Amino acid sequence: MTATTDGGGGDCPADSDSDTAPPPRPQRGAPPGRGAGPERAAARATDERVREAADRATRNLLDRQDPEGWWKGDLETNVTMDAEDLFLRQFLGVQDEATTRAAGLFIRGEQGPDGTWATFHGGPSDLSATVEAYVALRLAGDDPGEEHMARASAWIRAHGGIAAARVFTRIWLALFGWWSWDQLPELPPELVFLPKWVPLNIYDFGCWARQTIVPLTIVSAQRPVRPAPFALDELHADARDPYPARQLARLVSWDGAFQRMDRALHLYRRFAPRRLRKAAMDAAARWIIERQENDGCWGGIQPPAVYSVIALHLLGYDLRHPVMRAGMESLDRFAVWREDGARMIEACQSPVWDTCLAAIALADAGLAPDHPALVKAADWMLGEEIVRSGDWAVKRPGLAPGGWAFEFHNDNYPDIDDTAEVVLALRRIRHPDPARLEAAVARGVSWNLGMQSRNGAWGAFDADNTSVLPNRLPFCDFGEVIDPPSADVTAHVVEMLAVEGRSGDPRTRRGIDWLLAEQEPYGAWFGRWGTNYVYGTGSVVPALTAAGTPLTHPAIRRAVAWLETVQNEDGGWGEDQRSYQDPSWAGRGASTASQTAWALMALLSAGERESGAVRRGIAYLVETQRADGSWDEPYFTGTGFPWDFSINYHLYRQVFPLTALGRYLYGEPFGAGAGGAAAHAGGRATATGPGQAPAVADGEPR
């Protein structure tokens, strides 16, 4: 993979007369006149600056498109991905000097002045990340006596040592005897035999968690230990007592009950029938192999792939076996090699998500709906549709497939969010084969409707994945392990349904009612998959207005008031990951291009185009844009697990600002009072008056 600073193709803007230069803008929902004389002249001058910024951003984004039609920005997380990649290679005995050196260079470069590592830019020191990074650097040859290593180990000891690290960190260390398997929660492979109606069966977990847990049951049962190349006594708070006793919680509490259940499972391990255990591990292995994707990965994400390779290797699968070879090759594709020789590991790749967001941004910024770049993007997205059942069918066995995943290959786990956004993108494009597009959209809409949870809202991957028990397990001390409905995903589905003319559908109304009930008292919505309340609010308000919620509705006005109160002095918006732990951080943080765009998208959809907040926000985007049409954004504005796992999507800084600039210039494409992007694309939706849902003529030719 070729390294890029912001993901995608080159950074240089195209010449104005090149094939990628945007055509003249269509007059979609042109802004009304603002006063007369000097005021109108000043407004025209401001709008011209905005138009120039949008043109630069459009050219930049077009330059980033892959020849096959997709976009993909780097997906940056934290150094645990890089450390665990080295641990895997050490465990399998396939480490090589070039990879180790490059990984060490990247990990070293992410270390803070105090010797620690954080899990997001500007975040606090994280114990588990620091432990894993330190051990990885030792594998890379760094001496524990070197200053940067001594600072790290001293900090680790002062904060509880290895014993205080998360379970996953201690599992990695147990693979080399640096931690005792007896001191880890038990995870029996017999779990795979639990029927779907029994609590804590594997389908009670979110898809990312079950894909990780199933292979880890094999690892837990086998308890492998590879020879350690060195000792890690310096990472214990007290090397004479590496396993300090932990007091059990009260028996009548959930934690106390599960802690005692874990003790019982440790006892069961000693007496587990061998034939039953072997049958369970064989069943787990079959489950793993059946879910390997065509590209060799599992679920399109790094952790399940890593643990699946280890589990199968423990069961005797040679590294030359086709399953193993494909798995290792898929992991190599997560590597981003940077110009300085460093190697960063992506936890996941986001081409479908990036492509639909890029198409929306370009269309909303006025790119012609039949522009070759948009048609090519539509072709690629249509080719990525998933038309076979996956694990989601456990809860929805009679539902016909039809959706899109996040990654290049993840047919077992299409997701509701991507499906909604792909439909919204396709509706902005005039495709030469409208029948093909209509059929794919119809399947996607039907599948999303079928994935609605009982409470009227939507989760990301599964319906009704809401059991509270998995999060209580001693094993689950890191990140979300269930997939309950969220406001941002529900909002995107509601917006998609509104564009499809289903605002009055009872299922859409239930989703709207759920969203209105989920609003925080101060006016914001929680953001599950983006940071955080700014993302949630930026998702929900456009959905509500697209579905016909009056702009005067109290929920809309509360959201507008909140966004205005959290706008930064520089005109932008920002929100730190700390808001997931401390609500006082809601809407607080350094301004970023993507979060400013989310706030603007909400305000514009709420009819606030002429407000001072919008003008200052637009000015922030224009003034902070780089000469090549891009924006800088070191801060993490994406979310994998709230607080525990943060993401910097390198294309967010490009697609969302362009979307906001386009909607400022040309109006809300599907919201109240807009000219309608689908209308100028030859689409089905046309705009109506304020507070009304888009009118739809079913069967109207595109």
N, C-alpha and C positions, 0 to 999 in steps of 0.2 A: 504494500500500500504506500502511495506517495504521501508524504507529509504536506499538510497545508496549515496555514495559520488559522483560518476561519472555516475550513471545510470546503469541499467542492473543488472547482477548477481554479483558474488563475485569479490573481488579484487586480489585474490591470483592466480598466474600463475599455469597452470597445470604442472604436472611432465612431463619430456621429453618423457616418455614412456606411457603416458596416451592416452586415446582414442581421446582427443582433440588436441594432439600435431600435428603440421603441418607435412605433408609428405615431402620428398625431393622435391626441387623446379624444375619445368620443365624449360627447356632451351628455354624460350620465348624471342626472341629479345635480346640475351645475348650481353652485351656491348662489343664493339671492344677493342682490345688491345691498350694500351696507352704507346707508347714508348718502351724502352727496359731497362734491367738491374735494377738499384735501383728504377727508376721511376715506372716501371711496378710492382715491388715488393711492393712499397709503395701504389700503386693503389689497388693491391690485398688485402693488409692489411686493407685499408680503406673500401673496399667493404665488407670484412668479418665483420667488425664492424657494417656496415649498415645491413648486413644479420642477424646478431645476434639481432640487435634492432628490425628488422621486425619480427623475430621469436618470440621475447618476446611480441610484440604488437599483433601478431596473436593469441598467446595463451590467452592473456588477453581478446581479443575480443571474442574468442570462448567461454571463460568461462562466458561471459555476456549473451549469447543467452538463451532465454526462452525455456523451453522444447517444446513449440508449434512451435518454429521456428523463432520467431520475436526478435528484439532488441528494447529497448526503454531507452533512457537516460532521466534524469530529465530535465524538461524545466523550467528554472528559469527566472523570469521577475522582478517584483518589488513589494513592499509591498502594493500597491493599491489593488492587488488581495486579499490579506489577510484581509485588512481593509474592503473591500466591502463584503467579506464573512461574517464578523461579523455584518456589517450593515444589511445584508439580514436576518440573524438569529434574530437580534433585532427586525426588522420590522415584521417578521412572528411570533415572540414570541416563538422561538424554541431554543434559546441559551442555552448552558449548560456549566457548570463550567470548565470541562476538556478541551473542545474545545477552550473556551475563554482564558483560561490560556496558552494553547499551542500556540495559535495565538499571544497573547501578548508577549510571550517569543521570538518568531521569529521576530516580528516587532521591539521589543526593541533591539535585536541583530544587526539589520541592520541600526540603527541610527548612524549618523556621530558625530564626536567630537563637532561640532558646534550646535548640536541638531536637524539637519535636515536629510532628506532622499533624496537620488538620485534615478534616474531611471535606472542606470547601474553602475557597479563597477568602482570606481574612477571618476564618473561623477560629475557634479555640482549639488548643492542643487536644488531641484524642489519644487515649492510652492504647487502644488496640491497634490503631493505625501506626502508632510510634513503635510498638513492639514488633509488628510485622515488618515495617520498614527497616528497623535496626537489624533484625535477623537476616533479611534479604541482603543488606549491605555486608554483613559478615560472610554470607555465601559468595558475595561478589569480591571478597578479599580484603575488605576494610578491617583494619586492626582495632580492637576494642579500646586501645590506649590512645587512638587519635582523638583530637579535640572534639570533632563533631560527633564521634561515637560516644565519648565519655559524657558529653552533655546529655545525649539521649538516654543513656543507661541510668544516669543519676536521676533524671526526671522520672523515668519509669519506676525506679525503686521508691522514689518519694511519693508516688501515687498508687502504691499497692502492689507493684510488680506484676508478673505474669498471672498470679492468682486473681487479680482484679480485672483481667482482660475478658472480653466476651468469649462465649463458648466456641464460636467458629475459629477464633485465633488459637485457642487452646487445643482444638482438634488438629490444626496444622502442626502445632508443636508436638502433639502426641505421636504424630507419624514418624518422628525422629527420636522419640524417647525423651524429649525435653519437658514433657508433661505426662502424667500418668493417666491411662485410660480409665482407671478406677475413679478418678476425680472428675469425670465428665458425665453428663446425663446419659442414661441408657436410651438407645433408639432401636428397638427390636425389629428385625425384618418381618416378623409375623404381622406387623402393621398392615402389610399389603393384603392380608386375608380378611380384614374387617369389612363386612358388608357396608354398602353405602348408607344404610339407615342407622348404623352404630356411630355414636359420637367419636370424634377423632379419627375417623377413616380418612384416607389420603385425600378424598375429594372435599373434606371440610377445610382444607388448606387452599390458599390462593395458588394459582397455577405455577408461579415462580417458586413458591415454597415447596409444593409437592414434587416438582421436578428436581429440587435439591435434596429433599428429605428421603425420597425413595433410594437413590444411590448411597446416601449416607447411612441408611439402615444396614447396608452390606458392609460398609467401612466400619461401622460400630460393632457389628457382629464379628468381623475378622480381627479387629484391633491390630493392624500391622505396625511394625516398628522397623524403620530403616536405620542403619548405623549413622549416628550423628557425627558430622565432621569436626565438631567442637562442642564444648560445654557452654551453657548459658547461665551460670551461677550469678553473673553480674546483673541479671534481670529479675532476681527474686528480692523482695523487700527484706527477707531474712533467708539467706541460703541454707541455714541450719534447719529452717522450718518452711519449706517451699509450699506446703499445703495447709495453711492456717484453717482452723476449724470455723465452720460457718453455722451460726445458730439457725435452727429450723423456725419457720414461721408458725403461728398458732394453728393447731389442727383444724379449727373451725373455719379457717380462711382458705380461699382458693389456693394461694401459694403454699400453705402448709399441707393441704391435701395432695397437691401434685408433687411436692417434695417427698412425701412419704410414698406416693405411688412410684416415684423414681427409685427409691430404696428397694421397693418390692421387685421392680424390674431388674435391678442389679442381682437380687437374690434369684430371680427366675432364670437369669442367664446361666447360673451354675447348674440348673437342673433341666434346662430346655431340651426336649427330645431332639436328638440329632437329625432324625429323618424329617421332622417338622421344620427345623431350622434350615436344613438344606433345601427343602421344598420352597420355603419362603424366599430364600436368596435366589433360587432359580426363577421363581415367579417375578421377583423384583428385576432380575436381569432381563427377562422377556419384556417386562413393562418398559424398561429403559430402551432396549433396542427397537421396540415397536415405535417409539417416539423420536428416534433419531431423524433429523431432517435430511433432505436431499443434499444439502451442503455439508453434512457430517456433524452439524451442531445439534444442540438440544435446546429448543425454545428460543433460539436466536440470542441467548445470553450466556455470559461466560461462566458464572458459578455452577449451574447444572451441568455444563459441558465438562468442566474440570472434575467434578465429583463423579460423573458418569464414567469418565475415562479411568479414574482410580478404581472405582468399584468393579468394573469389568476386568481390569488388569488383575485385581485380587482374585477373581474367579477363574483366572487362567487364560484370558484373552491376550494373545501375543500382540505386541505393538505393530506387527506386520499384518494382523487380521484386518480385513476391509473396514469393519466398524471402527476399530481403533485408529487405523491410519486416517480415515476420513475425519474422525474426531480431532486428532492432533492437527490436521491440516486446517480444520475450521478455526481452531484456536489461533493459529498463526495469522489468520486473516483479521483478527482483532488488533493486530499490532500496527501502530502508527509510528513510522520512522521519521524523526525530525531532522532538520538540516544540521543541527549540531552533533548528530550521531546518537542522540538519546532515543529510546524506544518506549513509547507509552502504550498501555493496553486499554482498549475500550471494553467496558463491561457489556456493551451491546452496540448495535448499529441501527440507525433510524431512517433508512431510505424512503419507506412509504410515508412515514410521518413528515419528513422533510419535504418530500415531493408534493404532497397535497397542500402543505402550508405555503410552499413556494408558488404553486399554481394559483392559489387564492390571492397571494400578495400581488403577483403580476397582473392578474385579472382586475383586482380592485384598484390597482394603480393605472388602469386604462389600457393595458396591452390588448390588442384585438383578440376576440375570442377564438378566431381561427388562425392566430399566429402559429407558425410552425413549432415554436418551443412549447406552446400549450398543447397543441395537438399531439406532439411527441410524448409529452408528459402523460396525457390522457391514455395514449396507446400503452405506455408502460404500466400505468396504474390498472388499466383493464386486464392486462396480462398477469397482474399479481393477485387478482381475485381468487379467493379460496372457496372451492365448491365441493369440499368433502367435509365430513363430520370430524370433530375433534373431541377433546375432553369436556368441552362445554355441553355436549349432548348428554352427559350423565344427568344433568339437571333438566335438560330440555330435549328428551329423546325423540319427540315427534317433529322437531323444528327443522325445516329445510336449510341447508347451509347457504352461505353467501355473505362474505365479509372480507375484510383486509386485515393483515397483521401489521406490525410495526417495522419488522425487519425484512431482509431479502427473502429468507426462508424461515417460516414458522407456521406451517399449515395446521398444526395441532391446536394452535392458540391464536386465531384471529381475535382482534379486540374491538370493542364497541366504539371506543373513541376514534380510532383510525377509520373505522367504517363510516362513521358520521362525517368526519372531515373529508374523506375521499369523495363521498357523495356531494358535499358542498363544493368541492373543487371541480368535479365533473360537470356540475350544473352551470359552471361559469365558462365552459369550453364548447365551442361549436365543432363537433367531431364529424368527420366525413361518413362515419357509419353510425347514424343515430340509433338504429335499432339495437345494435350491440351495446351502446351506452345505456339505453333505456332498460334493457334486460338486466344488466349488471346493477344499475341503480335500484331497480325493483327488488332484486334479490337482497341487496344490502339493507334496504329499508325494512323488508319483511323480517330479515334475521335480527336486526336491531330491535324491532318491536317485540319479537319473540323472546329476547333476552332481558326484557324488563323484569325487575324484581317485584316481589309482592307488595313492597311499600310504595310502588309507583316510580321508583328511580332506577338508575342504571349504574352498575359497577363497570370495571374495565374489561374483564375477561369472562366472568361467570355470572350467572343469575343466583341470587339468594345465597351468596357465599358470606354468611354473616355470623357463623357460630362464634361465640366468645371464648370457647374452650382452647383452641390452638394457641392463642396468645398467652395462655397461663402456663404452658409447659415450661419446665426448667430449661429445656433445650432452646426455646425461642426467646432469647434475650436480645435479639438484634432485629430491628426492622419489622415491618408489617408482614404477617403471614396469612392474612385473610384479605378478601377483596370485596368489601361492602360498597354499596353505592356512594358516589361522591357528587358534589355539586357541579364540578367542572365537566365531568363526563356526561352527567344528566343534561346539563345546559347544551352541550354540543349536539346531543341527540334531539333535544327539543327544537333547537335551531334548524337542524336538518329536516325534522318532521314539518316544521312550519314552512320551510321552503318547498317541501313536497305537497303543500296544500292540506296538511293534516292538523292544522291548529285546533280545529274543533273535535278531533278524534278524542274519545274518552281517555285513551292511553296517554295522549299528549297532555290533556288537562290534568291527569293525575301527576305527571311529571312536573308540571308547572306548580301545582299545589304543593308538592314536596319541596320544590325550590323555595317557594315563598315561606314555607315553614322553617326552612333551614337558615334563613338570613339571620346574621348576628344582630343583636339589639342596636348596635351602632351603625349598621347598614351594609357590612361587608359579607362575603361568603368565603368559607374555607376552601383553599385550593389543595387538592390531594396530589395532583401530578405536576404542579408548577408552584413556584414560590410567590406567595401563599395566598393571603387574602386579596392582594392585588390581582393575582391570576384568577382566583375564583370569581371575583367581582367582574373582572374583564371578560370572563366567559359567560356569566349568568345574565348580565344586563342586555347584551346584544340578543341573547336567546329569547328573553322575555319580550323585548320589543318586536322582534321578528314574529313572535307568536301572537302579537296583537295586544299585549299589555299596554294600556294607555301610558303615555309619558308622564302623566300627572299621578300615576299610582304611587301610594306612599312608599312602597318598596323601592321603586326607581328613584324617588326623591331622596330617600335615606342613603342609597348607594352613592348618588351624586354628591351629597353633602359630605359623606365620609371621604370620598376620593379628594375632594377639595381641601379637606382639613389635613390630609397626609401628604399633599404635594410639597416637594422640597423647594428651598429658596431658589435653586438654579432652574426651576421650572419642570424638572423631571420627577419621576417616581422611582422608588426602590424599596425593597423589603428583604431583610436579612433572614437567613435560615433559622435564626434564633426564635423567630415568631412561632415556630412549631412547638417550642418548649415553653415560651414565655409570651403570653398574649399581649403584653405591653409593647412588644416589638411589631405588632401588626401594622403593616404599611410603613414601617420605619427601616431605613437603610440607604446606602449610597445610591444615587440615581443610576439607572441602567437604561439602555436603549429598549430592551425588550419589555421591561416592566412599565416604562413610560408609555410604550405603545399599547399595552394591555389597558392601562387606565384611560388612554385616549379613545380606544375602541369602545369602552363602556360609555364614556361621556358623549361621544359623537352619536352613538345609538340612542342616547337619552335626550337628544335634541339640543346639546350644549355647544354646538359648533362656534357660536359667537361669544362664548364665555371667556373670561380672562384666564381661567385654568387651562382651557384648551389652547388658547393662543400661546400661553407660556410653555405648555408641553410641546406643541409643534415647534416653537422656536428652539427649545432644547434639542430636539432631534436634528433640526437643520444646522444648528451651531456646533453640534458635537460630531457631525458626520465627517468622515475622512475624505480626502481628495478623491480617492478611488470609488467612493460611493458606499463604503462599508462603515461599520461602527466598531469601536473597541468595547469589549465587555469581559473583563476578567472574573466578574462575580458570577456565582452559580445561581441560576434562576429556574432550574429544572429540579424535579423531585422524583427520586426512585422510591425511597421510604422516608416519610416525613422525619426530618432531623437526622436520622441514622445514615441515609445514603442520598447525597445530593449530586446534581448533574449540571454541567455546563454544556448545553447544546450550542455548538459553535455557529449554527445557522440561525438560531433564534434572533441574534443581534441583527440579522439581515431581513428575515421575512416579516417579522412583526412590525418593525418601524416602517417598512414599505407599505404594509397593509394600512397602518394608521395614516400615513401621508396620503395614500390613495383615497381613503374614505373621507379625509378632510377636504380633498380637492373635488371629488366627484360624487360624494354622498354615500350613504349606507346602502350596500347592494341589495339587501333583502329586508331591511328594517322599515319602520314606519316612515313614510314621506320620502323614500328613496326612489331613484329612477330605475333601479333594478339591474344588477349585473346580468342576471339571467335573461332579462329582456333584451339587452343589446347583444347577448350571446345567442339569441334565437331560442332562449330557454322557455320553460313553462311558467316561471314565476314572474309576475308583474307587480309593481309597487302600487299601493293605494294610499289613502289618506292617513294622517297620523292616528296611531292607535288601532289600525286595522291590520288584519292578517293579509299576506300576499294572496291575490286571487289566482286561481289555478284553473286552467281549462284542460281537463284530462284528455289525453290523446292528441293535444295540439302538436303539430309537427315542429320539430326543432330546426 
